[in-house]
Amino acid sequence: MSDGRVTLAQSVAQRAARKMMRKAAPGRLAAAATLVLSVLGSAAALAAPTATSPAAAPVAATTAAPAAELVLLGVAGGPTWYGADSPHGISSALVVDGKAYIVDLGSGAYRQLRRAGIKPGAEQAVFLTHLHTDHIIDLASLLMYDPSARRRAKASLQIFGPGRRGALPPLAAGLAGDPVIHAENPGAGTADLVDSVVAGMAADLNIRVRSEGVPDVRGFFQAHNIPVPPGVVQDPNTNPAPPMDPFEVWRDERVTVTAILVPHGLVYPNFAYRFDTAAGSVVFSGDTAVSPNLERLARGADILVHEAIDPAWVDHIVGPKPWDARQQALARQLLEAHTTPQQAGEAATRAGVKRLVLSHLVPGDAPAAHWLSAQDTFKGPVVLGQDLMRIPLMQIPLTQAVKQP
């Protein structure tokens, strides 16, 4: 690797480190410095020999794993915008041998894919953890944009996600009325969602297909509801994520994808995913409370990408106490359906993962120091996710985590 690239990586890491230190609370500067040193050490590690460099021991070509890296496209959680410094909405891609396997499509995900160098047609599959709007809002962009480029690339995108919920969730105590949205299908699943996007865009699509010769986008993707194994869930309103074993969702020559149900309030189905490749394994928690199911799925993984919520922000957003029924319902959804950084660290420790990456940060603009309690409960490397951060799985040391300039 050239000295110029090392210098650039160090410069990028230094800029990120300075920003983290500026935002760290005075009482947590020492902890912030620990996380900063991890980032700076990552940049320095770029100069280390890899399995393909002349200085490294020779490796037989037949046993070399395909290049694989985790790309954090956006790391903010929640259906909102946190201000000028807000990261993009939650979305990640695991890129294996040039093919992208995408997890969730939050706000801005489509542009972030392109900024990350993932071109139309390189997207192999999308895996939606659940159908909250902050995880799916950019699905329409991915489906509708660049049809000509997709035709040239002979694109074939597989979209996997939860099926229909079934029973409506109960009305929370203290809330009035009986509101039901889209009563004819109030618990729509992934296939319904994709069909609805196409239907809603029909006027535009018909003009382009009939008068401009633009390819019919429907030929470039297929949507699949992921069936929950029979007999696992009796009632999604009482226990939407009971104990279970992981089950296989997808397999090709590059990855094997398994899933498991995890608890996120009354959301059902709500999945965490594990990707096993020749280069290593990555687990995405999705949105979840503390979950033995997630820990079972993540056991021994190289990387656990875990959500986190800042408890101080919950108090701020819900408002001063005493809380009325609406405030209580909101606080319960936020705190009982998510995990704090400390809890994420505990989960990573119990699962025995090698590295913890914090993403789906709520709020997206919290100071770095607010996430550092994960280091109190997980003694391995903790990476605070940033937009366009790239984390290789193999050949470059796992201390590597550099944000793209």
N, C-alpha and C positions, 0 to 999 in steps of 0.2 A: 504494500500500500504506500502511496506516495506521501512525502512529508507534507505536501499541500493539503491533502485530505485530512491528515492528522491534525494539522493546524486549524482547519475549518471546523472539524468536530470539536476540538478543544474550545474554540471560540464560541460555538453554539452552546456547549455545555456551560461555559463561564457566564454567558448571558443569562441562561436559565437559572444558574446558581445565584447570581446577583439578585435576580427578581425574587427568588425564594427567600433569600436572606432579608430583603427589604420588607417582605410581608410577614416575616416571623415575629411573633410576639416577643418582647424583651426577655420574658422568663423562659422561653423555649429556644433561645439562640443556640445553645449547645446541642440540643436535639436536631435543630435545623441544620447545623453544621455537619452532623453525621450524615443526613440525607444528601446534603450538597456534596460532600466528599465522595459519596457513592456515584453521583452523576459525573463529577470530574474524573474519578477513577475510570469510569466507563469510557470517557474520551481517550484517556491515556492508553487504555487497553486496545484501542484500535491499531496500535503499532505492533501488538504482539503477533507472533507467527500464528497462522491458521493451518488447517489441514491441507490447504492447497498452496501454501507459500513455500519457497525454496528452503527456508530455514526449518521447516517442520519435518517430522519423520514421514517417509513416504507412506501413502495409503493406497491400497489397490483400488483402481477405478471401478471395479465391479462392486465394491462394498461402500462406495461413497454415497452418503444420503443426499437427496435433493435439497437445494437451498430452501430454507424455511425461515420466515420471520413474522412476528406479531407486529401489526401496525395499528396504533390507536388513532382512529380517524377523528373521533370527538369524545370528550370525557365528561361532559356535563349531563346531569340527570335532571328530570323534571320538565313539565310542559310549560316552560317560561324562558325568558331571556334575562340574564343576570347583569347586563350592562356591557359597556364598551370592552371590558377585559374578559368577557365570558367566553369559555371554550365552546366549541360546537357541540351539538347534541350527540348523545351516546351512539357510538358505532365503532366497530373494530373489524379488522380483516386479518385472517391468517393466510399468508401468501406462501404457497408451496410450489416450487418448480414453475413459478410464473403464473400460477392460477390462484385466484382469490376466493376465499371462503369467508363470507361476510356475516357478522353477527349484529343484528339490529341496524336500523336506518333512521337515526335521529336527525334533528334539524341540521341541514348543511352537509349531510353525509355524501351526497352525490358529488358535490364540488371537492370535498376532501378526498374522495377516491381518486379523482383526477389529479389533484395536487400531490398525492402520494405516488403518482406514476402508474396507477392501475387503470388500464385503458378499457374502452368498451369491448366486450367479448372475452376479456380476461376473467370476468366474474363467473366463477363456476357454480356457486350456490349461495343462497341467502338463508340464514337460520334466524327466525324471529323468536326471541325468548317468550314474549307475551305481546298482547295487542294494546297496551297502553300507548297513547298517542306519541309520547316522547321517544318511543322506540320504533315507530313505523311511519312518521310523518313524511319522510323523504322517499318512501317506497314509490310514490307516483313519479318522482323525478327519474329514478333508476329504470322504471318500466317504459317511460315515454320518450326519454331523450336519446339522441344519437342513433336512430333506427338505421340510417345508411351505413354508419360505421359498424353496427352490429351485423348487418347483412354481409359486409365484406369480411368480417371476422367469423362468419358462420356461427354466431352466438347461440348458445343453448343454456339458459339460466334456470336452475331449479330453485324453487322457493318453498321452504319448509317452515311450518309454524303451527301454533295451537289450532285445534278444531273448535267446533261450536261449544259454548259453555254449557248449554242445557238450561237448568232452572235459573230464574232471575235471582240475584242476591236479595236478601231481606232488606227492608227499610230500616235504617239505623234508628235507635231509640231517640225520641224527641223531634224527629223530622216529620214534617206535615205532608199530606197528599200522598199520591201513589204514581210518581212520574215513571213513564216507560218510553224510552227512545226506540224508534223503529220497531214498533210492536210486532210486525210480521216476522222479524228475525232479530230479537233483542240481544242474542248472544252469538253474533256472527263470528265465524272462524276465518282462517287465513285464506282459504279458497274463495269465500264470500268477499273478503276484502279486496282481493285482486280483481275479481269479477266486477265489483262496484267501481273500482278505479277506472277500469276500461270502459264501463258503461257511462260513467260521468264525463269521460273524455271523448265520447263517441262523435259529437259534432265536429270537433277538431280533427279526429282521426279519419273520419269519412272524407272530409275535404282534402286532406293530404294524400290519402290513398287513391281517391277517385279522380282528382284533378291535377295532382302534382307528381304522381308516380312514386310516392314515398312508400317504403315497405310497411306491411301490416305488422305492427309490433307484437301482435299475439303469437306470431311464429317464433318469437325469441325467448319465451319463458313458459314454464309450467308451475302451477301452484299445487301444493300438497298439504293437506291437514295431517298432522302427526297423531296417529291413534294412541291413546293411553292404553297400556295393557289391560285386558279384561279383568274385572274383579278387584282392581287396585283401589278405586275411589267409589265409595258408596254414596256420598252426598257432598258436593263441592261447597255447600254452605256451612258444613260443620267441620270437615277435614279435607281441604283441597290438595294436601300433599302428605299422605300417610307414608309410613316406611315402605320402601320398595327397593328393588335392584335396578341399576342402570339398564337401559335397553338400546339396541342399535337403531339409528335413524337413517344413516347413509354410509355408503362405502364406495370408494373408487380406488384407482391405483395409487393415489397420493395420501388419502386420509380415511380414517374410520371415525365416524361421529356417533357418539352415544349421548343419551339424554336421561334426565330424571326430573321428577316434579319437585319444586321447592316452594315454600310458603311465601306469599306476598299478599297479605290481607285476603280478600275474597276473590282475587284474580285466579281464574282457572280456565284452561290449563296454563301453567306457568313453568317454563323449563329452564334448567341449567344444561349446558352442553360441554362435552369433552371431545377434543380433537386429538387423536393419536396419529403421529406421522413417524417416518423413519428417523427424523431429526429430533423428535421429542414430543411432549404432550402439553397441551394448553387447555385449561378449563375456564369457562365463563360462567360466573355465578348468576348472571341476570339480576333482576331485582329479587331480593330475598331477605327474610328474617334469618336468624340463626337456624341452621338446618343440618341435622344428621345426614339427610339424603345428599346434600351438597358435599359434605365431607367424605361420604362414601364414594361419590363420583370422582372427587379430586384426589383420592388417595395416591400419594407418590408422584403426582404430576410435576413437571418441570416448572410450569408457571400457572398460578391461579390469579385470574383477573376478577377482582371482587369489588362489588359496589360498596359505597360508604355514605353515611349521612352525618352531618354535624349537629349534635344535640343542641348546641347553643343557638343555631339557626332556627330550630323548631320552636323554641320559646319565643324567638323574635317574630317569626312569621305568624304564629297562632294568635299572639297578642297577650295582654296582661291577664292574669288570673283574678277572680274565678272565671273559668271557661263555661260558656253556655253549651248547649247540645251540639251545635254546629262546630264549635271550636274543639270540643272533646272528640268528635268523630274525626276531624282533621288531624289532631295530634295523635290519635290512635293509629290512623292509617300511616302517618309518617314514621312514628317510633316503633310500632309493632310489626310493620311490614318491611323494614329495612334493617341494616346493621350499622353500628358505630365502627369507627376505625379500630378500636380495641377489640370488638367482637370479631371483626374480619381477621385480625391477627391471631386471635384464639382459634378460629376455624382453620386458618392456614397451618397452625401448629399441630392441631389434632389430625389434620389430613396428611401431614408429613410432606408438604410441597417444598420445592427448592426455592421458590421466589414468589413474593406477593406483589401484585400490581394493583394499585387502587385506581378505580375508574368509576364512571357513573357517580360523580361527585355532586352531592346536594348539600349546600348550594355550589354552583360552579365557580363562584368567585371568592370562596373562603380562603383566608390566609393559609399558607403551607403548614404553619405550626399547628393548625387545628386537626390535621390528619396524622400528626406524628405519634399519637398514642398507639398506633398500630405497631410501632417499634417496641413498645413495652410488653407486648404479648406474643410477638413473633421475632425470633432471634436471627432468622435468615434475612437476605436482602429485601428491603421494602422499596418499591418504586412508586413515586407519586406521578400518576399518569398525566401526560400533556398531549394536546393535539399534535398529530403527526409524529409522535414518538415511535421509533422502530426498535424492536427488541429481537435480535436474531436468536434462533433456537440452537444452532450448532455451528461449529467451525470458528466463529468469533466467540470469545468467552462470554458466559452468561452474565458477567458484570456489565456487559454492554447495554446501554440504553441511551440513545442520542436522538434529540428532536431534530427533525428535518428543517433546514433553514428556509 
